[in-house]
């Protein structure tokens, strides 16, 4: 009973912190949040119509009314014209890159200069958060300059993982519903989460969250799991270990641990959730480290039941993956904020 009470108190404290949070959305999309699973102009939840002109207003009102967080949107123009960002200290970026490389289990298919570029993106993210007084950042930009060539591209993956080491939510792409889910996991459970493309696979009875990067401390602030620095699957240059190949981390999630895959939807006023046990994905699939994204969180679950709720055009293709079984707390959370709960594996 005491544990149940303290758990509910933590949820109330987390909701209070949500109301104090300020999210910076960095994207050139006209939308403050990425619509559906990509940057199309379809209205979230209805594949038949275009987004109304007031889409941002509708979405932001839903965020404020449900969780109280504020969202500010900027684009590449604000980034590329920021004098401080354009004059980032090379030596400072190099020091951060060397730290990431030293802490990694190894490097594969990328080069040190790409890691340095990622460190510059991390420093830029810090500067932007300070400038806009943000406590959370979500980025869907791939350069710090105007009109970048493929060789100029940079991804925020390593920077997000570094922010998460301090309990700060940094999330690649501007899927604000996923960002909000990450925030709830951080504030209520003390867990850094992975954002990724979501799929199910019924032959092995698993669900998979995959992306080029994930937290290095998925169990909490002082936790660390191994990672390998890799090139980025989104790169626009052919081959590996070349300028423009990018840098990200292939996080090696532990096997045989409970995990929760979930997502809040502020417009639909619902939370989708299922749970399972992590498995070693490399034991299931051949050359899995080169298929799709670099990091995969794979859990054993009732995949056929979960498939009933996989509708990318309605809910998007991204989810939050959080280590630990948080189902009961998420049920309580849904009750507190008046959202419908969908237990996808029931």
Buried (B, 14 or more C-beta within 10 A) or exposed (E): EEEEEEBBEBBEEBBEBBEEBBBBBBBBBBBBBBBBBEBBEBBBBEEEEEBEEEBBEEBBEBBBEBBBBBBBBBBBEBBBEBEEBEEBEEEEBBEBBBEBBEEBEEBBBBBBEBBBBBBBBBBBBBBBBEBBEBBBBBBBBBBBEEEBEBBBBBBBBBBBBBBBBEBBBBBBBBBBBBBBBBBBBBBBBBBBBBBBBBBBBEEBBBBBBBBBBBBBBBBBEEBEBBBBBBBBBBBBBEEEEBBBBBBBBBBBBEBEBBBBBBBBBBBBBBBBBBBBBBBEBBEBBEEBBEEBBBBBBBBBBBBEBBBEBBEBBBBBBBBBBBBBBBBEBBBBBBEEBEBEBBBBBE
